[in-house]
Amino acid sequence: MKKIGLIGGMGPESTVEYYEGIIDAFKQSNSGKLDYPDIIIYSINLSKVLGMMQVSDNQGAIDYLAGKLNKLEGAGADFIALTANTPHLFFEELAGRVGVPMLSIVEATAREARRRGLKRPGLLGTGFTMNHNFFHDGFSKLEMDIEVPAKKAREFVHEKLFSEIELGVFKDTTRNELEKIILEMKQTSGIDGIIMGCTELPLILPEDNYYGLPVLNTTQIHVDEIVAWCRQ
């Protein structure tokens, strides 16, 4: 098995989901054997990275993250995954700063969306994710469009992610508003699926389907790809 390297901490809740998801996948296929892969996790300082991004110091964020990738490579990781959607804004730059393969959550999700026959999924995530084009670019390569919520809804999702969900706080009122945003996107934009484009979102929106729209759980999709690579 290949040794897995994970950049965690963006945020901590989803990092736990990644670890448990990988271990559970091996439990299901090991027939009772305690045969699990080596996993190296570098949990970063989320506040530091977000602070750089909020003042548009993208190069500072790239340099900070690249330093952690190099630590994982030096520790013997055979490949690396970022356990969050937002830092994939810098995926190409980061992949060029490390000598081992990196697995893109965007590319994996786009392939799964195409496999399901989707054409116009909606995207929920942080403001950085919804307001930039890296998901759009990844999906357009496979001839799919991406829709995002209206500006006010994007601001609501971003604020709740960092004031509640990233902290492990899951309120029914927030869940209800998120579901309303999904319904509004279906009615106004004609989306045919919904991308949980923040790895914390499945923690508050755990269903596989909302208003008849299939959910693309980016955490699970990414975990599945990590497990497949590990077994190569």
Summary of the structure (lengths in Angstrom):
residues: 232
radius of gyration: 17.2
end to end distance: 6.8
largest distance: 50.4
contacts: 777
relative contact order: 0.16
helix: 56%
strand: 13%
